[in-house]
Amino acid sequence: MGVGCKRGECHYVTGNEQAKQNFNNAGKLLHLLGIKGGKIKYDQISRNEPERLEEIIDTFIKGIGHNTNGQ
């Protein structure tokens, strides 16, 4: 799981978009390896949305569930 700045708010200018692309590529690789979707997630939030970070983490944890034989 990764969380970055919203578009246009990144200190590293395009770092958030690069991270998003990296997570997309990692998800494709996991799929090729036979690992079902939902095990990797990238989201973007503003620094003035700290409560949303907790929501994103909770949703991700509930979504991944138990790991059964790498699936």
C-alpha positions as CSV (number, residue, x, y, z in Angstrom):
1,M,0.0,0.0,0.0
2,G,1.2,3.5,-0.8
3,V,-0.2,6.9,-0.3
4,G,1.0,10.0,-2.1
5,C,0.0,13.6,-2.6
6,K,-2.8,14.6,-4.8
7,R,-2.0,15.8,-8.3
8,G,-0.4,19.2,-8.3
9,E,0.4,19.1,-4.6
10,C,3.6,17.0,-4.6
11,H,6.8,18.5,-3.3
12,Y,8.6,16.4,-5.9
13,V,6.4,17.8,-8.7
14,T,5.7,14.5,-10.4
15,G,6.7,12.1,-7.7
16,N,3.1,11.2,-6.9
17,E,2.4,10.3,-10.5
18,Q,5.6,8.2,-10.8
19,A,4.6,6.4,-7.6
20,K,1.1,5.7,-9.1
21,Q,2.6,4.3,-12.2
22,N,5.0,2.1,-10.2
23,F,2.1,0.7,-8.2
24,N,0.1,0.0,-11.4
25,N,3.1,-1.8,-12.8
26,A,3.6,-3.8,-9.6
27,G,-0.1,-4.8,-9.7
28,K,0.3,-6.1,-13.3
29,L,3.4,-8.1,-12.2
30,L,1.5,-9.6,-9.3
31,H,-1.3,-10.6,-11.7
32,L,1.2,-12.2,-14.0
33,L,2.5,-14.2,-11.0
34,G,-1.0,-15.4,-10.3
35,I,-1.7,-13.2,-7.3
36,K,-5.3,-11.9,-7.3
37,G,-6.0,-8.2,-7.4
38,G,-6.5,-6.0,-4.4
39,K,-3.2,-7.0,-2.7
40,I,-1.6,-3.7,-3.7
41,K,-3.1,-0.2,-3.7
42,Y,-2.0,3.3,-4.2
43,D,-4.1,6.3,-3.2
44,Q,-3.6,10.1,-3.1
45,I,-4.7,12.5,-0.4
46,S,-4.0,16.1,0.6
47,R,-2.0,16.9,3.6
48,N,-5.0,18.5,5.2
49,E,-6.9,15.2,5.1
50,P,-5.3,13.2,7.9
51,E,-8.6,11.5,8.8
52,R,-8.8,10.1,5.3
53,L,-5.5,8.3,5.7
54,E,-7.1,6.2,8.5
55,E,-10.1,5.4,6.3
56,I,-7.8,4.4,3.4
57,I,-5.8,2.1,5.6
58,D,-8.8,0.4,7.2
59,T,-10.4,-0.1,3.8
60,F,-7.2,-1.7,2.4
61,I,-6.8,-4.0,5.3
62,K,-10.4,-5.2,5.1
63,G,-10.1,-5.6,1.4
64,I,-7.0,-7.8,1.3
65,G,-8.4,-10.3,3.8
66,H,-6.5,-13.5,4.5
67,N,-3.7,-14.8,2.3
68,T,-4.6,-18.2,1.1
69,N,-1.9,-20.0,-0.9
70,G,-0.6,-16.8,-2.4
71,Q,-4.1,-15.9,-3.6
